[in-house]
Structure formats: structure tokens, C-alpha cells
């Protein structure tokens, strides 16, 4: 493909127009921030999702590598989640410096005390990668175990790009068949339905735990619609505050919310301190955790996704504690970037001297939380000066520098050309009942692309656009 920035102006306008029409007709939409009720009432204040007009180039070998890693990471999350002592000990310093993680650990500790068994374990994960330009290595940015967004909309972007290339591919010298098909919305719904079947109560429903204002609600509604259409399974949407008001734990362990039995709790909220403005939200989280409902994720799966655990797993001989296959361990280790705790004085010194080579990460999800550049130096010097426990809340990570490519961004109906970097997220689904693994598979992908001068990469947080990949 020639430089996409060189596409003829008339052709470009035609393609953008077609992309906007396609997005509107197919539900590739989000709530418009400028419309007050757009995050509360479906159908009010819709806008097309921010997108890249054409798919980003991605090497087939690295795509295959990322897909192959998915089932290994799924298994790893499950095994680490079963080691409560490892989670509590690894996060003990984080607990002192991070009030949010501390509350999560308290719930986890209560579950350990009552010896709560999660016999049916469900994980819908996303492992995010960048392709390092210098080494040409696929490096993991993070592993998400709670509220992995965009299984619904990411499929539509792949479909949109295939449709555009079907129409304009000859002129552009691109073949739509090189854009991998993406069935994340169907696959996530199928696994949620399988967990519902394992729970074995036909009258029960699947509870979506959501934020009070959610402009990304259509991504979630795709899963609800698929559950109803493909499996005849009903869903219920509630905030943590509503669950606290309407939720009851029966003596047999069953969770009842708004009069309905809950088979599966699927979190699309609860990953940030902002979701817990009062004690009622924490009560709701504990109530769900104590119940027999299948949690996606359970508190232990949630904790496995913290940055601190990611860093602990990268330490020598830690993977060997959880995985048996030397081959699998080698594959995972190959994708680890440099990860360090702030206990490592040599690395802290190096990060103060060359902050541009590091990212400082707190235990937060949702985009917009990481520290970059000179701010890394300032934050480290401040923590050293204060000598508080707060340094336990952070890890240091090697900064990945992916290759930069010309991209056409489409946001708010307007296209603009810029240079961009991309992050590939591979969705994974894992379901087991006691010793039986029912599902362990890669289940679609998410490509996010951002202007190369931007540090953060969250689409919902406003930093990036949705994209798909073109295999080379």
C-alpha cells in the first residue's frame, strides 16, 4: 500500500463518507459527550465511534505469536488466582500505598478466611501488545482481567475495514482478505452463555455491572443482544449502588438482584476508585463475591490483573511456580518487557537519569493513569524525598517504542492525517468447572491507534481510535 496520506482527496472524501454511513447503519457508535443524556438513555446523542479509516499493517508472524499466547495467559491467570498467599504477599507493599487495591485485598482476604471456593471460574481477558520498532519484538503492555472493553465494537471495525477494502481495495492495492475476521462479540457471548449453563439454573439471568453514565454502552449491548439471540439468555444491567439497594444473598448462597436470581456477574465497572464513591458500592462488591454466582472476574482474577502482579510474574523463577511447560514459559517470557518494583534502587536511579526510557504505572485500569517523560523523574524524586509507603503503589516498566505509520483518523465526522502508533489487544476466554476446562481460547482482537505524540492509549478515555489489522 502506498502512503495513505497520499490518497486522492476526492477518493478520500468518498471513503470517509461511506465509512460514516456504514458505522451509523451497523451500530459502530458511542454516546456523544456533548449530549448530556447520551450515557444514560440508549438512542440519545449517538456519534460514530472514533476510527482509523484503513487498517494498520501488522506482521503475520507477530499476529500468530499473539494469538498463540492467549490460551497460555488464560491458564496462567487461573493458576495464579488459586494461590491466595502469593497474591496477598506480592501485593502487601502495594496495599500500604494504594487504598483502592487495599480494599480489593480486604475482600480477597475475607474470601480466603471463609475458604470460599470458586468452582466455576470464568475469565474474559485481554492481553495488550506493542511491536517494538528497534528489536522487532512483540512486547506485552499489560494483561487486563476485568471489564475488557470493545469486544462488540472491535468486530464492527474489522467488518467496516473489510467492506471498505472490498469496495476500494483495487485502487488502494489492498486485499480485504488480509484483514482477519473478528468474532469477539459472539465468542464473549458464547462463553458467558456456557458459564450460565454450568451454573444450572434456567430461571437465572446474567448481571452486567455497569457505570451510571456509560457512553460506551453499545459495545456492551452487543453482548446482551447476542446472548438473547444466540442463547435465549436474559441480561440485567445494574450499577454497584443499585446492587447494594436491590441485592440479597440467600442462605443457600444464591444472589438475587431486583427479584431475579443471578447466574453470572459480568463486570463492566468496578475497576477504578471512581466506581466506589461510597461504602454502598463496596458492600455490593462484597455481596457478589460472597454469592455462588459465577463472577467475571472473581476478586482473585481481578487482582491477578494488577500491574504489580504483572511485574512479579516477570521475576526469575516465578512463572515456573505456576506453569509446567518449559515451552509455554519461554513463549511468555519472550513477550515480557522490562518490569521492576521501586525497591530496585539501581533501576530507580537509572529512571531518574533517563526518564524517557521508562513508564511509571499505578495499579489502575481505564486509561490516563500512567506517568511519562520528565514526570517520571519528578514522581520518583518526590517519593524518595517523602520516604512514604506510596512507592509500593507503582511499578516501573521499560518504555516500548513502536514503529510509527501514516494514518487517517476519523473523529466527529471529520478526518485528519497524522502519524500514529498502535497497540494490539488479544481477547481470551477461559471457563472451567472444578477440574474440567470447558473453554480456553483466543476470542477476537482489538486494535487501538493513537497519534504518535500521545502517551496514553484509551479509546473511551479519548486518547485513541479503534482500528483493525492488515496482515503483511
C-alpha positions in Angstrom: 0.0 0.0 0.0 1.3 3.4 -0.9 1.4 6.1 1.8 -2.2 6.5 2.9 -1.6 10.2 3.3 -1.2 10.4 -0.5 -4.7 9.1 -1.3 -6.5 11.3 -3.8 -8.6 14.0 -2.0 -11.9 13.1 -3.8 -11.4 9.4 -3.2 -10.6 10.1 0.5 -13.8 12.1 1.0 -15.8 9.3 -0.7 -14.3 6.7 1.6 -14.9 8.7 4.8 -18.5 9.3 3.8 -19.0 5.6 3.2 -17.3 4.7 6.5 -19.6 7.2 8.4 -22.7 5.8 6.8 -21.6 2.2 7.4 -20.8 2.9 11.1 -24.2 4.5 11.6 -26.1 1.7 10.0 -24.2 -1.1 11.7 -24.1 0.2 15.3 -20.4 1.2 15.4 -21.5 4.0 17.7 -20.8 5.6 21.1 -22.6 8.2 23.2 -21.8 11.8 22.2 -20.1 13.6 25.1 -21.7 16.9 24.2 -25.2 15.4 24.7 -26.0 15.2 28.5 -28.2 12.1 28.5 -26.1 10.1 25.9 -24.5 7.9 28.6 -27.8 7.1 30.3 -30.6 6.7 27.7 -30.0 4.4 24.7 -30.6 6.1 21.3 -30.0 9.6 22.6 -27.0 11.6 21.3 -25.2 9.0 19.1 -21.9 9.5 17.3 -19.8 7.2 15.2 -17.0 5.6 17.2 -13.6 7.3 16.6 -11.9 5.1 14.0 -8.9 4.7 11.7 -10.2 4.9 8.1 -8.0 2.0 7.0 -6.5 -1.0 8.9 -2.9 -0.8 10.2 -0.2 -3.0 8.8 0.9 -5.8 11.1 3.3 -8.7 10.5 1.6 -12.1 10.3 4.3 -13.8 12.4 3.7 -11.5 15.3 -0.1 -11.8 14.9 0.2 -15.6 15.1 2.5 -15.2 18.2 0.0 -13.0 20.0 -2.9 -15.4 19.2 -0.9 -18.4 20.4 -0.1 -16.7 23.7 -3.7 -16.2 24.5 -4.5 -19.7 25.9 -1.3 -19.7 27.9 -2.1 -16.4 29.6 -5.7 -17.7 30.3 -4.2 -20.7 32.1 -1.7 -18.6 33.9 -4.4 -16.2 35.3 -6.4 -19.2 36.5 -3.4 -20.8 38.3 -2.1 -17.6 39.9 -5.7 -16.8 41.1 -5.7 -20.1 43.1 -2.6 -19.0 45.1 -4.1 -16.6 47.6 -0.9 -16.5 49.6 1.1 -15.4 46.6 -1.4 -12.6 45.7 -1.6 -11.3 49.3 2.2 -11.4 49.8 3.0 -9.9 46.4 0.6 -7.0 46.9 1.4 -6.4 50.6 3.5 -3.3 49.9 1.0 -2.1 47.3 -1.7 -2.4 50.0 0.1 0.2 52.2 0.5 2.7 49.4 -2.8 2.3 47.5 -6.1 2.5 49.3 -8.1 1.1 46.3 -6.0 -2.1 46.0 -6.1 -2.4 49.8 -9.9 -2.6 49.7 -9.8 -5.3 47.0 -7.3 -7.2 49.1 -9.6 -7.0 52.1 -12.4 -8.6 50.1 -10.0 -11.3 48.8 -8.7 -11.9 52.4 -12.3 -12.4 53.6 -12.9 -15.0 50.9 -9.8 -16.8 52.0 -10.9 -16.8 55.6 -14.2 -18.4 54.8 -12.5 -20.7 52.4 -14.8 -19.6 49.5 -14.5 -22.0 46.6 -15.0 -20.6 43.1 -15.7 -23.9 41.4 -16.9 -22.3 38.2 -14.3 -19.8 37.1 -14.8 -17.5 34.1 -12.2 -15.1 32.6 -12.7 -12.7 29.7 -9.3 -11.2 29.4 -7.4 -9.0 27.0 -3.6 -9.0 26.6 -2.3 -5.8 25.1 0.9 -5.7 23.0 3.1 -3.3 21.1 5.7 -4.2 18.4 9.0 -2.7 19.5 10.5 -0.9 16.5 14.1 -1.4 17.4 14.1 -5.1 18.4 11.1 -6.1 16.3 9.9 -8.0 19.4 6.2 -8.3 20.4 6.1 -6.9 23.9 3.2 -7.1 26.4 2.0 -3.8 27.6 -0.5 -5.2 30.2 -2.9 -8.1 30.9 -6.5 -7.0 31.6 -8.7 -9.3 33.7 -11.6 -7.0 34.4 -14.0 -5.1 32.2 -12.2 -5.7 28.9 -13.8 -3.2 26.6 -14.6 -3.3 22.9 -15.4 -6.9 22.2 -18.6 -5.5 20.5 -17.2 -2.6 18.5 -13.9 -4.1 17.6 -15.7 -6.7 15.4 -17.5 -4.0 13.6 -14.3 -2.1 12.8 -12.8 -5.2 11.3 -16.1 -5.6 9.3 -16.0 -2.0 8.2 -12.4 -2.2 7.0 -13.2 -5.4 5.1 -16.2 -3.7 3.5 -14.2 -0.6 2.5 -11.4 -2.7 1.0 -14.0 -4.8 -0.8 -15.1 -1.5 -2.4 -11.9 0.4 -2.8 -9.2 -2.3 -2.4 -8.2 -2.4 -6.1 -7.5 1.3 -6.3 -5.6 1.1 -3.0 -3.7 -2.1 -3.8 -5.2 -3.8 -0.8 -7.0 -7.2 -0.4 -9.8 -7.3 2.2 -9.0 -10.9 2.9 -5.8 -9.8 4.7 -8.0 -8.2 7.5 -8.6 -11.0 10.0 -12.2 -11.7 10.7 -13.1 -10.8 14.3 -15.9 -12.6 16.2 -15.2 -11.3 19.7 -18.8 -10.2 20.4 -20.1 -13.7 19.5 -17.4 -15.5 21.3 -17.7 -13.5 24.5 -21.5 -14.0 24.5 -21.0 -17.8 23.8 -18.7 -18.2 26.8 -20.9 -16.1 29.1 -23.8 -18.4 28.0 -21.7 -21.5 28.7 -21.0 -20.2 32.2 -24.7 -19.7 32.6 -25.3 -23.3 31.6 -22.7 -24.5 34.1 -24.5 -22.6 36.9 -27.5 -24.7 36.1 -30.5 -22.5 37.0 -32.6 -21.9 33.9 -34.5 -19.1 35.6 -31.4 -17.1 36.4 -30.0 -14.2 34.4 -26.7 -12.6 33.6 -26.0 -9.4 35.5 -24.0 -6.7 33.8 -22.4 -4.4 36.4 -22.2 -1.0 34.7 -21.3 2.6 35.4 -24.1 5.0 36.0 -23.1 7.0 32.9 -21.7 4.8 30.1 -21.1 6.3 26.7 -19.7 3.0 25.6 -22.9 1.2 26.4 -23.5 0.0 22.8 -20.3 -2.1 23.0 -21.9 -3.8 26.0 -25.4 -4.1 24.4 -23.9 -6.1 21.5 -23.1 -8.8 24.1 -26.6 -8.6 25.6 -28.2 -8.9 22.2 -26.0 -11.8 21.2 -26.8 -13.6 24.5 -30.5 -13.2 23.8 -30.4 -14.0 20.1 -27.9 -16.9 20.1 -28.7 -18.5 23.5 -32.0 -17.1 24.8 -30.3 -15.9 27.9 -31.6 -12.7 29.6 -29.4 -10.0 31.0 -29.9 -7.3 33.6 -27.9 -4.0 33.8 -27.3 -2.5 37.3 -24.8 -0.1 38.9 -23.0 -1.1 42.1 -25.2 1.3 44.0 -28.3 -0.3 42.6 -27.0 -3.8 43.5 -26.4 -2.6 47.1 -30.1 -1.4 47.3 -31.7 -4.3 45.4 -29.3 -7.2 46.1 -30.0 -10.0 48.6 -27.8 -13.0 49.5 -30.0 -16.1 50.2 -29.0 -18.6 52.8 -28.1 -21.1 50.0 -25.6 -18.6 48.6 -27.8 -17.5 45.6 -27.6 -13.9 44.7 -30.9 -12.1 44.0 -31.0 -8.7 42.4 -34.2 -6.8 41.7 -36.1 -10.1 42.4 -34.1 -12.1 39.8 -31.6 -14.9 40.5 -28.2 -14.2 39.1 -26.2 -16.9 37.4 -23.2 -14.8 36.2 -21.9 -11.4 37.3 -20.1 -9.7 34.3 -18.2 -6.6 35.4 -18.1 -3.6 33.1 -17.5 -1.4 36.1 -15.7 -1.7 39.4 -12.1 -1.4 38.0 -11.5 2.2 39.2 -11.8 4.0 42.6 -14.3 6.3 40.8 -16.8 3.4 40.7 -16.8 3.3 44.6 -17.8 6.8 45.7 -19.3 5.4 48.9 -19.5 2.4 51.2 -22.6 1.1 49.4 -20.6 0.2 46.3 -18.0 -1.7 48.4 -20.9 -3.6 50.1 -22.3 -4.5 46.7 -18.9 -5.9 45.6 -18.6 -8.0 48.7 -22.1 -9.2 48.4 -21.5 -10.5 44.9 -18.2 -12.0 45.9 -19.8 -14.0 48.8 -22.5 -15.4 46.5 -22.5 -18.6 44.5 -22.9 -16.7 41.2 -20.1 -17.1 38.6 -18.0 -13.9 38.8 -16.3 -12.5 35.7 -13.9 -11.7 37.2 -13.7 -13.1 40.7 -11.8 -10.9 43.2 -8.7 -13.1 42.7 -8.8 -12.9 38.9 -9.2 -9.1 39.3 -6.0 -9.0 41.5 -4.0 -11.1 39.0 -4.5 -8.3 36.5 -2.8 -5.7 38.7 0.4 -4.1 37.4 2.3 -5.3 40.5 1.4 -9.0 39.8 2.5 -8.5 36.1 5.8 -7.3 37.4 6.1 -10.1 40.0 5.4 -12.7 37.2 8.3 -11.3 35.2 10.8 -12.0 38.0 13.1 -15.0 37.7 11.6 -18.4 38.5 8.1 -17.1 39.3 6.4 -18.4 36.1 7.8 -21.8 36.9 5.7 -21.8 40.1 2.5 -21.7 38.0 3.2 -23.3 34.6 4.5 -26.8 33.9 5.6 -26.5 30.2 9.0 -25.0 29.7 7.9 -24.2 26.1 5.0 -22.1 27.4 7.2 -20.4 30.0 9.7 -19.4 27.2 6.9 -18.1 25.0 5.5 -15.9 27.7 8.9 -14.7 28.9 9.8 -13.7 25.3 7.0 -11.1 25.3 7.7 -9.6 28.7 9.1 -6.0 28.6 11.4 -4.9 31.4 9.4 -4.6 34.7 10.7 -3.5 38.1 9.5 -2.7 41.5 10.5 0.6 43.1 12.6 -1.4 45.6 15.2 -1.8 42.9 17.4 1.2 43.7 19.6 0.8 40.6 16.6 0.9 38.2 15.1 3.9 40.1 18.5 5.7 39.7 18.5 4.9 36.0 14.9 6.0 35.6 15.7 9.4 37.3 18.7 9.8 34.9 16.9 8.7 31.7 13.1 9.0 32.4 12.2 8.9 28.7 13.1 5.2 28.7 10.6 4.3 31.4 6.8 4.4 32.1 5.7 4.6 35.7 2.5 2.7 36.3 0.0 2.7 39.2 -2.5 -0.1 39.9 -5.2 1.4 37.7 -7.3 0.5 34.7 -9.2 2.6 32.2 -6.6 4.8 30.5 -4.9 8.1 31.5 -3.1 6.9 34.7 0.5 6.3 33.6 3.4 8.7 34.2 5.8 9.5 31.3 8.9 11.6 30.5 10.2 14.2 32.9 7.1 13.5 35.1 8.7 10.1 35.9 11.8 11.8 37.3 9.7 14.2 39.3 7.5 11.5 40.8 10.5 9.3 41.7 12.3 12.2 43.4 9.2 13.2 45.3 8.7 9.6 46.5 12.3 9.4 47.6 12.1 12.7 49.5 8.8 11.8 51.2 10.0 8.3 52.1 6.4 7.1 52.4 4.8 3.8 51.6 3.3 5.3 48.4 6.1 3.9 46.2 4.6 0.4 46.7 1.6 1.6 44.6 3.8 1.9 41.4 5.9 -0.2 39.2 8.5 0.9 36.5 8.2 -0.5 33.0 10.5 -0.3 30.0 9.0 2.2 27.6 8.2 0.5 24.3 8.8 2.5 21.1 6.6 1.0 18.4 7.0 1.9 14.7 5.2 5.0 13.5 3.0 4.9 10.4 0.8 7.3 8.5 -2.8 7.0 9.5 -6.1 8.7 8.7 -8.1 9.4 11.8 -11.9 9.9 11.7 -13.5 11.5 14.7 -16.7 13.5 15.0 -17.3 13.1 11.2 -14.0 14.8 10.3 -10.9 13.1 9.0 -7.3 14.2 9.7 -4.0 12.8 8.7 -1.3 12.1 11.3 1.5 9.7 12.2 0.4 7.0 14.6 1.4 4.0 16.8 -0.8 1.1 17.5 -1.5 -1.4 20.3 -2.9 -4.9 19.6 -5.2 -6.4 22.2 -5.9 -10.1 22.0 -9.1 -11.2 23.7 -9.1 -14.5 25.6 -11.9 -16.6 27.1 -11.4 -19.2 29.8 -14.1 -21.2 31.6 -13.6 -24.2 33.9 -15.8 -26.1 36.3 -13.7 -27.7 39.0 -11.1 -29.8 37.2 -12.7 -29.6 33.7 -11.6 -26.8 31.4 -14.6 -26.1 29.2 -13.2 -23.1 27.2 -9.7 -21.9 26.7 -9.4 -19.9 23.5 -8.3 -16.7 21.8 -11.6 -14.9 21.0 -11.0 -11.9 18.7 -8.9 -8.8 18.9 -8.9 -5.1 19.4 -6.5 -2.7 17.6 -6.2 0.8 19.1 -4.3 3.5 17.3 -3.2 6.9 18.6 -1.2 9.9 17.4 2.5 9.0 17.9 3.0 12.1 20.1 0.3 10.9 22.6 1.4 8.9 25.6 -1.9 7.3 26.6 -3.9 4.9 24.5 -7.5 4.6 25.8 -10.3 5.0 23.3 -13.1 5.6 25.8 -10.7 8.0 27.7 -10.4 10.0 24.4 -6.7 9.3 23.5 -7.1 6.8 20.7 -9.3 5.4 17.9 -10.5 1.9 17.1 -8.6 0.1 14.3 -8.1 -3.3 12.8 -5.1 -5.0 11.3 -3.9 -5.8 7.8 -1.6 -8.8 7.8 1.7 -8.5 6.0 
